[in-house]
Amino acid sequence: MGGLGLQIEHHLFPAMPGPNLRLVAPLVRDFCDRHGVPYAQTGLLSAYGSVVRHLNHVGFRGSPRFVCPVVTALRPGW
């Protein structure tokens, strides 16, 4: 994700060198569990899917996805 995988750790320890952020990730995760703070972790494809769903929701204001009438006419059932 281009360095976005350890954003929580980065914001907690902004001066820590990037390679060391992975070392504190288990500590941060444990802390979050103990204090009931959500700690989200996902894979690359799932993350992209989440971003696309969010952008569609924001862009279409929660409405269903746009269905092009030309595509519908040319490809029934699509």
Secondary structure, DSSP 8 states (H G I E B T S, - for coil): -TTGGGHHHHHHSTTS-HHHHHHHHHHHHHHHHHHT-------HHHHHHHHHHHHHHHHTTT------HHHHHHSTT-
